[in-house]
Amino acid sequence: MTRVALAVTDGMPLFELSIPCTVFGPGNPEAAGAGYELVVCGTPGANVGGWLRSETRHTLDDLVQADTVIVPACDEAMERAPADLVEAVRAAHERGARVASICTGAFVLAAAGLLDGRRATTHWMYTRRLADDYPRVDVDPGVLYIDEGDVLTSAGQAAGIDLCLHMVRSDLGATMANTLARRLVVAPHRAGGQAQFIASPLPDGHGSGTGGDQYGLPTLLDQTRERLHEPLTVAELARRANMSLRHFSRRFIAVTGTSPLQWLLTQRIRRAQELLETTDSSVEQIAEQVGMGTATTLRRNFHRIVGVSPSAYRRTFSESRGAAGGEGNPDCAPAPSQPRLPTATNWHT
């Protein structure tokens, strides 16, 4: 059983608190069946978003005993992080817990010293302030989340969903993360980063003519995901979008935050992960099904992006599924040495 502790202090927004509750909480049968136990820890009577008063059975001291600690947005931390929360988070990390923040919760992790010398992110409106207040932190304003192994940070608000699904994917594999995403009615993985949401002037031609409408791209992306087995090219995608190759590439990056080729590669690797988890197909067969052509090409790209070979990934998450369901593992212990995905959602090669 993996204990996930959610920190609650005065002023935390209700939305960011609800995300871990929804993904890891008892109301989610998939999470409960996967071996997650959510405990909410905080100060009794904490003011939640100016709307509610919390009543928690667990105090911040109980964070120390958790396997994973999640710190939601904490706007007060931008002025002065609550000392009791900072100390509890630091103690939990020293004990070996994985610590994650959502939005401005990154300021708590920074105050605890957990982000020194690491890459981190927060809501794009506050990345400059985080960098100024904590110069030892390598702040990346353009990503949805960053995974540094035992310390993870996410961008603002809904990016907390991306982060929590990423943790599930790292723990239990793409199939479980996709199942949870379907229940939440969200994308299992959003391409690009929060740079696409930063307020900026719209590019020339936005919304004018057939080649200027960004809203045609989501349909094209959905159609492309269904045809990953085909030898797709950027030129072919541009033709289907009724755009010139140059304009299509520019619009694609503006909308998704990543290049067409990188997006295609990401989708093919994601599909390969699902097939490795859910089928007995050989690596050669999977390479063909995801449009990689050869097993050699799949192995090279899979190892570069995921960090392990396809066969090692399959062994790990075959064991993980058995652990989640209790098969062959009465203690429901997580599989050892699970591979981690890339450290940010907008991968670049």
N, C-alpha and C positions, 0 to 999 in steps of 0.2 A: 504493500500500500504506500503510495506516494502522497505525503502530506503537503498541501499547498496552503500557505498562510497569506491572507489578505489583510494588509494594514489599513486601519481606519483612524483618522484623527480629524479634528475640527477643520471644516472648510473644504473637505474633499468633495468633488462633484459626484452626483449620483450616477451619471452615465459611465464614467470611468470605473467606478466601483462595481457597476453591474456587469461589466464585461467578463472579469474573471469568475464572477458568480455564475454566469451563464455557461461559460466554457467548462469550468472545473467543478461546478457545484452539484449538489445532490439532485437538483431538478433536471439534470441532464443524464439520462440513463446510460448513454455511451461513455461519458466521463466516469460515472460510478463503476460501470462494468470494466473499465480500463484500469481501475485501481487507484483513482485519484480520490483523496479526501480533502475537502476544502474546509478550512477553519478561518473564521473572521476574528481578527484580533484588534483591539483598540481600547481607547479610553471610553468608559461608560458615559453615555449621554453626549457623545460627540455630535456636533452639528454637521449634517450631511447636506451640502449644497444649499444651505439656508432653508431647506424644506422639512427635514426629518431629524429626529434624535435617535442615535443608534443605541441598541441594547445588545452588547456582546458578552458571551460567556467566557471569552478568552481575552486576556490583556496583552499589551505589547510584549511583555516578557515571554509570552508563549511563542512569539516569532522565532525565538532562538532554537526551538525544537523542530522546526519545519525543514522539509527537504527543499522546498521552493518558496521564496518570499516574493510577493508582488506588492509594489508600492504604487498606487494610482496617482493621478494628478494631485499635486499638493502646492497650490499657489502660495501658501504662506511660506513655503520653503524658499521662495525667491527672495524674500526679505530676510528670514531667519528660520532655518529648518528646525522643527521641534526636536529638542535635545533628546527626549526619551525615545522618539522614533529613530533618530540617527544612531543612537547607541544600540538599540535593539537590532537594527539592520546590520550594523557593523559586527555585532556579536554573532548573529546568524551566519554571516558570510565567513567569519573566522572559524566557525564550527563546521563549515563545509557546505552550507546551503547555496543553491543557485538563487541569485537575486535579480529581479527584473523590475523595471519602472515603466509606467505609462505616462506620456506627456511630461508635465513638469515634475513628476515624481523623480526625474533624473537629478533634480537639485538636491534631493535627500541623499541619493547615492553619492553624489559629488561631495556633499558635506561630510559623509562618512569615509571619504577617501577611497571609495571603491572604483572611481573612474580615473584616478591618476594614472597617466601613461597609457590610457586606453582610448579607443574610438567610442563615441557616444553620440546620441541625438536626443532631441526633445522637440516640442512643437516649434514649427518654423518661426513663429513670432518671437520665440525666446532663445533661439540658438546663439545669437550674438551675445545676449546677456550671460548665458551659461559659459561661453568662451571667455568673456571678460572677467566674470567672477571667479572662474576656476581655470586659470591659464594652463594648468598641467593636463587638462582634458583635451583630447583631440576631437573637437566637435564637428560632426558632419551634418550639415543642414538639409541635405538632399535626399535622405533615405527614409523609409517607413519604419525600419527597425534595424538594430545592429546586435549581433550575437557575438559576444566575446568569450563564450564558453560558460563561465560561472557568473557572468554579469551581462545582462541584456537591457537595452533601452529601446523605447519606441517613440515615434513622433506623436503628434497630438491626437487625442480623442479616438476616432475610429481606428487609427493605426494600432491601438491596443488590441483590437480583434486580430489584426495581422500577426502581432507578436504572440498572442496566446495560441493561435492556430499553429504558428511556427514551433512553439514549444511542444505542442502535442505531436506535430510531425517529427520533431527530433526524438521524442520519447517513444512514439508508437508507430511511426510511419505515415506515409502519405494517405493510405486508405482510411485510417481512423480520422485524420485531419479533414479529409474530404467529406466523410460522413458527418462530422460536426459542422462543417461549413454548409452542407446542404440543410441541416436542421436550422441553422442561423440565417439561411437564405443570403449567403454572402459568397464571394469568390474565394476558393481555397487558397489562391495566391494571386495577389495583385502585382502586375508588372510595374516597373518604374518606382519612383520614390515620391516624397512629398514636395519635391521641387515643382511638380506639375500643379500643385495647389497654391503655391505662393503667388500672391497678387502681383500681376504684371500686365502690361498692355497686350492685347490680343495680336497675333501675327497678322500681317497683311492678308486680305482675302478671307478672313475668318467668316464663315457663314454665307459667303457669296459664291454662287455657282456650284456645279457638281463637284468640283475639286476642292472647295473650301469648307465643306461641311464635315466637321470632326465626328458628328454623330453617326455617320455611316461606318466608321471604323469598328465599333463594337460588334456589329453584325458580321463584318468581314473577319474579325478575330474569332468569333464563335464558329463560323464556317471553316476557318483554317484549322482550328483545333480538331475538327472532325475529319480532316484530310491530311493529318501529319504523316501518314504512310506514303504520300505522294512526294515526288521530287520537286517540292515547291521552291520557287525563286522569288526574290524581291521584285523583279520585273513583272512576274506573273501577278503578284499581289497588287502592284501598282496599276496594272491593266484592269484588274477586277474593280479597283477603287475608282477607275476612270480618272487617274491622275498621271502626270509625268513622273518618271522615276525620282527625279530630284525633289519635286514637290511632295510626293508621297513619303519619302524618307524624312523630310522636314516635318510634315504633319504628324507622322507616326511618332517621332520623338517628342513632339510637343504634347501629344495626347497621352502616350504611355510612359514617357520618361526613359525609354530605351530604344535601341535601334531595331529595325525589322529582323536582321539576322540574329541578334542576341535574343530577341523575343522568341523566335522560332526555335533556337537551340534550347532555351529554357523550357518551352512547352514539350519538346521532345524528351528531354531528360525527366520532366515530371511524369509524362506518360510511361516512360520506361520504369520509373520507380513503382508506379501502380501495377504494371504487369509483372514485375519481379516479386511483388508482394502477393498478388492474387492469382497468378497462373504458374504452371510448371513449364512454360515455354522456355526454350534454350535462349542463350544470349544472342545467338545468330538469328533466331526467329524474331526476338524482340527488336533487334536492330532493324530488321526489315519492316516490322509493324510501325515503328516510330519514324521511319524515313531516314535512318542513319546509314543505310546501305550495307555496311559490314560490321561484324562483331568488333573488329579492331577499332573502327571509328567510334562505335558506342563506348567501348571500354576507355578509350583515351579521353573523350569528352566527359563521360560519367565520372571518372576519377578526378578530373580537373575541377569539376563543379561540385560534386558531392563529397569528394575527399577519400572515397574508398572505391574498390572495384565493384562491378555489378554483383558478382558472386558473394562478396563479403556483405554487401547490403542485403541481399536475399537471405543469407544465413541469419543476420542480426534481426531482421524484422519477422522472419519465420519464428524465431525464438520469442520475440516480443509479443506476437499474437498469441502464442501459447501461454505466455505469462499473464497477459491481460485476461484471458479466458480461464486461467487456472489449470490448463492442460499440462500435465507433466511438471507442474510447479505449484504445489499446494500453498506456498507462501505468497504467490502472485508477485514474486520479485521481478523488477525490471531487468531486461536483458543487458548484459555487460557490454561495455565498449561500443555504444551505439554511435554511428557516424553523425556528424553535424553537417547541416547544409551551409551554404555560403553565408558570410557574416553580414550581408545587407541584401535588401530586396532588389535593388537596381544593380545587377551584376554587370561588370564590364570586362571585356577581354582585351 
